[in-house]
Amino acid sequence: MKRRDFMKTPLLVAGAAALGKAGMAAGLLGTGTAQAAVQAGIPDIALNNGMKIPQLGLGTWTLAEDTIPSIRAAIEAGYRLFDTAQAYGNEKQVWEGIKQSGIARKDVFITSKIWTNSMRNPPQKPSIDKSIELLGGEYIDLFMIHWPVKERIRETWETMEEYVRKGLIKSIGFSNFNPHHIEALLKYAKVKPVVNQIEIHPYHTQEQNVAATRGYGIAVESWSPLARGKVLDDPTLAAIGKKYGKSVAQVTLRWHIQRGLITIPRANNPAYIAENIRIFDFELSKEDMTAISALNKNDRMADPDNFSW
Ligand SMILES: NC(=O)c1ccc[n+]([C@@H]2O[C@H](COP(=O)([O-])OP(=O)(O)OC[C@H]3O[C@@H](n4cnc5c(N)ncnc54)[C@H](OP(=O)(O)O)[C@@H]3O)[C@@H](O)[C@H]2O)c1
């Protein structure tokens, strides 16, 4: 597909009606642990290269020694997408948790990211080789540039493209890109980016970046979807949750899902892991979606145009 064409590719939310998605999920997954995922009803998002990514996954930043049990609990609950990064120092443990669960490699979607240090200290290949090795030695489903280290984006992207050609990375994308970063990269990218993972939560809704990213045919994934717990005491969210018999975390995650975002809440408490996946059996009204979006105060935790790491 030419660049011109993939930029026009509509992003399909495959199976908007989550429960109706169950049959399709059954087709994608192996038999053993498929049941949990089918029951969870997690829809897929279609990426612009034909791959599908589960719309809800588990974030693993700071899980540290809890990584293995959390991954196992998440797989048991029905999660199939796992987000790690070189910087989290737990790629090995993410893979170990997946292995211990007994699930087939093809039934999970693993994402990782190249850290700023690896970008700044070329060649970048040894760090990418190490990520692949730590994550099972076969392939990574989606590998991203973690932060836009301006002077190294092109070199890193072109290196990542080589891994796609070799089949060691199935798809590539980036994180924390503003529209101007995307526009610059698309001028030379030969492999199309599939995902932009950015900070999104009710206090930082990022409408403009979401629209611009999608305008390029790139799916958007929200990091810190619960604002690292900051939204959990919000009275508006609590009142909305009460109406549906759901927790603040659940209505917040549902808001992400209904915006068509891929989202990766982190939890190491098994009860939270289970709670966060029970969001596909209700639907927020248009008014409640609007009320949650209205909580925006552009309260971000990090600035992609000005970071010190
Ligand atoms: N690309 C990037 O630059 C970037 C940056 C930040 C994060 N991320 C990714 O995004 C993931 C998620 O972001 P995050 O870890 O910063 O924060 P988050 O998912 O917004 O929030 C995590 C916090 O919420 C709590 N929590 C989760 N579910 C809950 C529930 N149902 N009820 C009450 N509390 C709940 C967790 O508690 P417990 O710890 O007690 O379970 C934890 O303290 C990360 O793990 C990482 O994979 C990416």
PDBQT file of the ligand as one rigid body, heavy atoms in Angstrom, charges set to zero:
ROOT
HETATM    1  N1  LIG A 401       4.393   5.300  26.741  1.00  0.00    +0.000 N 
HETATM    2  C1  LIG A 401       4.614   5.944  27.869  1.00  0.00    +0.000 C 
HETATM    3  O1  LIG A 401       5.371   6.917  27.937  1.00  0.00    +0.000 OA
HETATM    4  C2  LIG A 401       3.908   5.487  29.113  1.00  0.00    +0.000 A 
HETATM    5  C3  LIG A 401       3.918   6.281  30.259  1.00  0.00    +0.000 A 
HETATM    6  C4  LIG A 401       3.235   5.842  31.387  1.00  0.00    +0.000 A 
HETATM    7  C5  LIG A 401       2.562   4.617  31.346  1.00  0.00    +0.000 A 
HETATM    8  N2  LIG A 401       2.591   3.835  30.220  1.00  0.00    +0.000 N 
HETATM    9  C6  LIG A 401       1.887   2.521  30.156  1.00  0.00    +0.000 C 
HETATM   10  O2  LIG A 401       0.547   2.700  30.592  1.00  0.00    +0.000 OA
HETATM   11  C7  LIG A 401       0.283   1.798  31.662  1.00  0.00    +0.000 C 
HETATM   12  C8  LIG A 401      -0.770   2.346  32.597  1.00  0.00    +0.000 C 
HETATM   13  O3  LIG A 401      -0.371   3.584  33.147  1.00  0.00    +0.000 OA
HETATM   14  P1  LIG A 401       0.088   3.788  34.682  1.00  0.00    +0.000 P 
HETATM   15  O4  LIG A 401       0.672   2.529  35.171  1.00  0.00    +0.000 OA
HETATM   16  O5  LIG A 401       0.945   5.003  34.696  1.00  0.00    +0.000 OA
HETATM   17  O6  LIG A 401      -1.220   4.193  35.457  1.00  0.00    +0.000 OA
HETATM   18  P2  LIG A 401      -2.790   3.847  35.441  1.00  0.00    +0.000 P 
HETATM   19  O7  LIG A 401      -3.048   2.568  34.748  1.00  0.00    +0.000 OA
HETATM   20  O8  LIG A 401      -3.491   5.063  34.996  1.00  0.00    +0.000 OA
HETATM   21  O9  LIG A 401      -3.063   3.692  37.009  1.00  0.00    +0.000 OA
HETATM   22  C9  LIG A 401      -2.463   2.695  37.784  1.00  0.00    +0.000 C 
HETATM   23  C10 LIG A 401      -2.917   2.854  39.224  1.00  0.00    +0.000 C 
HETATM   24  O10 LIG A 401      -4.332   2.675  39.305  1.00  0.00    +0.000 OA
HETATM   25  C11 LIG A 401      -4.611   1.699  40.278  1.00  0.00    +0.000 C 
HETATM   26  N3  LIG A 401      -5.764   0.906  39.830  1.00  0.00    +0.000 N 
HETATM   27  C12 LIG A 401      -5.861   0.139  38.732  1.00  0.00    +0.000 A 
HETATM   28  N4  LIG A 401      -7.091  -0.408  38.643  1.00  0.00    +0.000 NA
HETATM   29  C13 LIG A 401      -7.791   0.035  39.718  1.00  0.00    +0.000 A 
HETATM   30  C14 LIG A 401      -9.102  -0.185  40.189  1.00  0.00    +0.000 A 
HETATM   31  N5  LIG A 401      -9.952  -0.957  39.523  1.00  0.00    +0.000 N 
HETATM   32  N6  LIG A 401      -9.495   0.435  41.341  1.00  0.00    +0.000 NA
HETATM   33  C15 LIG A 401      -8.641   1.218  42.024  1.00  0.00    +0.000 A 
HETATM   34  N7  LIG A 401      -7.377   1.465  41.627  1.00  0.00    +0.000 NA
HETATM   35  C16 LIG A 401      -6.952   0.873  40.484  1.00  0.00    +0.000 A 
HETATM   36  C17 LIG A 401      -3.396   0.832  40.406  1.00  0.00    +0.000 C 
HETATM   37  O11 LIG A 401      -3.396   0.273  41.710  1.00  0.00    +0.000 OA
HETATM   38  P3  LIG A 401      -2.555  -1.013  42.194  1.00  0.00    +0.000 P 
HETATM   39  O12 LIG A 401      -1.137  -0.692  41.910  1.00  0.00    +0.000 OA
HETATM   40  O13 LIG A 401      -2.855  -1.081  43.655  1.00  0.00    +0.000 OA
HETATM   41  O14 LIG A 401      -3.022  -2.225  41.509  1.00  0.00    +0.000 OA
HETATM   42  C18 LIG A 401      -2.294   1.841  40.171  1.00  0.00    +0.000 C 
HETATM   43  O15 LIG A 401      -1.979   2.510  41.363  1.00  0.00    +0.000 OA
HETATM   44  C19 LIG A 401       1.670   1.622  32.297  1.00  0.00    +0.000 C 
HETATM   45  O16 LIG A 401       1.739   0.541  33.187  1.00  0.00    +0.000 OA
HETATM   46  C20 LIG A 401       2.510   1.464  31.066  1.00  0.00    +0.000 C 
HETATM   47  O17 LIG A 401       2.382   0.162  30.511  1.00  0.00    +0.000 OA
HETATM   48  C21 LIG A 401       3.248   4.263  29.102  1.00  0.00    +0.000 A 
ENDROOT
TORSDOF 0
